[in-house]
């Protein structure tokens, strides 16, 4: 089990710690509902230092990224970020990731913690033009400061004008007295905010500075459980649940990050799938009858025939109703369609709704 540079801090704050993606991580502090509401209404801090970061440099860095990712990274300019995925050769997804363009010849890729080694090996397999690759995951800390009051809470710590930063852009500057900190207007909560990348040695100082500066805004530490309920309310996919090696980006509703303006791994097959039409689709649903959908619960039709399965589900703290995501046959993916979730051998009524759940 790996620790982040802030593990001792979480333990001292009374966090409940759990193993996650090979790391000892805080799942909650005060409780999911309180932490969830803090991010939706004020500002909260997640330690997401378990995420992976790769630097790709050189004349052929963009070419390599174009070959392995589904989105069109040639559209990026310095300081711009793009959501993308790494398609595999069998119609599925190796991982989803963020691509940061630092300059014309250097990029940072941010990947999921559970896939660091897998992604590194996958990209390296296509690195035939000697692109310089650096895995900086183990020396990099990452804090996600999320919520409508994030900019106000952090502004006193930096000379970067946070309020004017556009979504999916980043800047490097001084933060909490430390040079060369990367601040990005990204997150996984739908509540707005920033993600802050810095060297592990500064972790305690940055954490303490953020909590001192954010005290008047009600800032609190937030665990992974609330991160999951927040992202689910937005209909954001979680790798390993909603997308994986067997799900295509077209089925997962990620056609918007799948650009056929250039060739990439398995692009011909994915383009053919898009043109022919998919047989199953990732949907959102909300429960009509009482019951909470959980990962892998069967989705059935009125006759009890299995038509799919739940990939993510929870009781939504913001909406006060149970919601979920899952794959179903295309005919039953239309908004308003009644479906049933099999919960302990009972058929529990639900209906298909549009993403995001929380508006």
N, C-alpha and C positions, 0 to 999 in steps of 0.2 A: 504493500500500500504506500503510495506516494503522499507526501504532504505538500500543501502550498506554503509560501513564505508567511502566510497569515494563519495557519492552522492553530497555533497556540493562542492567538488572539480570539478566534472563534470559541475555543474551549473555555477561555477565561470569561467570555461573555455569556456562558451557559448554553451555547448552541448544542442541539442534538446532532451528533456527527454520524454519518453513514458512509459506507463505501459506494463510490460512484465513479465509473470509468477508470478504476484503478487508483482513485484518489480518496483520501479521507476528507469528506466535504460536509459543510453545515446544511442540514436539511430544513431546520427551523430554529427560531430563537423564542419568540413569544407565542407563535401559533400562526398557522397558514392564513386565516381570515384577517387577522390584524396586519400581518406583513403585506398581504395582497392589497388591502385598502390603503396602506401607507404609500405604496408605489402608485396606485391609481389616483390618489388625492394629494400627495405631498412629494416625498422623495425618499428613496431607499437605496442601499448599497449592497450589491452582490459581489462576492469574491468568485470570479470565474477564471482564475489563473490556471485551471486545469486545461483550458482550451489550448490548441496547438497553433504555433506561428512559424511559418517558413518564409525566408527571404530568398527571392530569385533575382539574380543579377546577370547583366551582360547583354550583348548585341541581340541574342536570340531568346531572351527571357519572354518577351511578348509572344513570339512564335510558339514557344512551348506551352504557355498558358492557353493560347488559342486552340492548340491541338488537344489538350486534355479537358478543357472546360466547355460547357454548353452555351454559355452566354458569350457575347461579342466584346472581348476586352479591348479591342481597338477603339471602342467608343469612349474609353476612359481618358481623363486628363489628369494632370498632377493634382493630388489632393482629393480625387474622386474614388468612391468605393462602389463595388458591384456585387450583388448576390448572384451566385452561380452554382453549378454542380459538376461533379466529375462523373460522367457516364461510364459504365463498364462496357464490356464487349458483348454482353448478353441481354441488353435492353434494360438493365437496372442501373442503380446509382451507387457509386463507390462512397460518396459523401456529398453533403452540401457545404458550401464555404463562402467566405467573403474574399474578394480580390481588391487589394489596395494598390493604387498606382502612386508610388513615391516619386518617380521621375520616369523618363522615357525608357531607361534601361534597368530600373529596379522596382520590384513589386513585393508586397507582403501578402501571403495567403493565410487566412485564419480558418482553421479546421476544427472538427469536433474532437474532444478529448479522447473518446474511445477509439478513434480512427487515426491517431497521429502516425503510428508506424505503418499502418496499411496505406494511408494516403501518400506518405513519403516514398514508399517503395513503388507505388503505382505511378507517381509523377516521374520518379527516377527512371522507370522502365522506358519512358518516352523521351528522356533527356539525351538525345543522340547528338546534340550540337554543343555539348559542354557548357551548358548554362550553369553558372555558379549557384549552388544551393546550400543554404544554411538553415538548420533546424534550431531555432532559438527558443523553443517551447519551454525547456527546463530552466532557462534563466530569465524568463519574462513573466511579470505579474500583470494581471488584468482585472480592473474593477469596473463594474457596470453601475453607474449612478443614474437611476431611472426615476422618472416621475415629472409632473408638471412644474415642480419647483426646483428641478435639477440645475438649470442655468443660474438661477438666483443663488442657490446654495454654494455653487462652485466658483462664481465669478471673481470673488476676492482673492482666489488662489492663483489666478493666471492673467497674463496680458492678452491672451486670445479672447476675442469678443465672442463669447459663447452664444448669446442670443441671436446673433446674425448668421451662425453656421447653418447651412442647409442640410437637410436629411441626406445621409449617405455621403458626407464629405468629412475630411479630417484635416487637422493642422498639427504641426509640431511646434512646441514652444516651452516656455518656463511654466512649471506647474508645481505649486507647494515648495517653491524655492529650488526645484530640480530642473536642470536643463534637458532639452531634447526629449520631452515627454510627448507621446502621440495621443491626441484627444480626438475621438471620432464621434460624430452625431449619429450613432447607431444604437441598436438595442434589440431585445427579444421580448419586449413587454407590451408594445403599442401605447406606452404611456409617455413617450418622448424621453430625452436624456442623452447621456454620453457614455462612451467606453474609453477607459484610460489605460494606456500601455506604458510600462516602465520596468526598469531592471529590479530584480528581486531584492537587492540590497536596500532599496528605498521603500519597501513595502510598509513597514511600521510607520515611517514618517508620513507617507502619503495618506495612509488610512487615518492616522491621528489628525492630520491637517483637515481632511475632508469632514470628519465628525465634529471638529471644533468650528469650522466655517458653516456647517449645515445645522448646527444646534438650534438656531432660532427658527429654522424651517421644519423642525420636527423630524430630522433625518434619523433613520434607523437601519441596522443591519438586517438583511433579508436572506432567507435560505432558499435552497433549490426547490422546495415544495411549492412556494409561492411563484417562483420563476415558471414552473410548469403550468400552474393555473392561469397565470397572466398570458403566457404564449398561447395557451389553448383557447382562451377567450378571443384571441385575434385570428385563430385558424392558422397559426404558424406551424409548419411541420417540424417534428422532432425526429432526427435520424435514429433508426433502430426501432421506432414505433410506426410513424406515418410514411416514411420512405426508407428504403433499404436496397440491398443488392438485387431484389426481385421486382421492385416497383419502377416503372418508367416515369421520367419527368412529365410526360404527356398525361399519363393516368393520374399523376399526383397534382394536376392543376398547375404545373410549373412550365407550361408552354411559353409563358412570358420570359423565362430565362433560357429558353432553348431556341437559339437563333441559327437558322440554316443559311446564313449569309457567308458561312465559311465551313470547311470540313472540320470535324472533331471526332473523337472516338465514337464509333457506332452511329454517326449522324445519318447515314443513308437509311439504316433500319428504323431509326426514330422518325425520320421524315416520312417514310412509307407508312408507319403506324399512324402518324398524324393525318395523312391523306386518306387512309383506309377507314379511319375511325377506331376508337378504342372500345373494348368490350366491357371494361370496368372503370370506375372512376372514384376518386377520393371525394367524399361528401362530408358536410357538417350536418348534425342532427341535434334536435333538442327533445328531451323526454316529455311526453304528454302525460303518461301515467307515472306513478312514483317508482323510483329505482335509479341507481347510479350505474352507468355503463362503465365497464373496465376493459383494459387492454385484453384482446383476444376473445372477448365474449362474441358468440355468433350473432349475426344480423339475419333475421328470417322474414319471410313474407307472411301474409295473412293465413296461408295454409301450413305454415311452419317449415317451409323449404328454406334451407340455408342459402342466402344470396350474398353473403359477405361476412366480414368480421370487423369488430371495433379495433381501431389502432390506438386511440387515446380517448379517455373519458374522465369526467370529474363532476363534482357539484360546483357550479360557477359561483364564486363569492360575490361578484358584481351583480349578476343577474338573478341570483337566488333560485336557479333552476339547474337541473342536470343537463350537461351537453357532451357531445362526443364527435369523433371523426372516425371514418372507416371507409373501406372500399366496398362498393356494391355494383351489381350489374348495371350497365348504362341505362337500361329501360327504367330502372327504379331510382335514378339519380336526380330526377327533376325536383325542383323546389316545390314543397308542399306535399310530396308523396308520403303516404303513411308507411312506416316500416315497423318492425318489432325487434327489440333486443332481448335475447334469451338470457335471463338472469335467474340463476338457480332453477333451471328447468321451467321457468315461467316466461310466457311471451309478454313483454312489456312494451306498450305502444310508444312510438316516437314519430317525429316527422322531419323530413329533409329541409334544411334551411340554408341560406346563403352565408358565406363568410364575409366579414368577421361576425362572430356572435355578439361581441360587445362593440357598440358604435358610439 
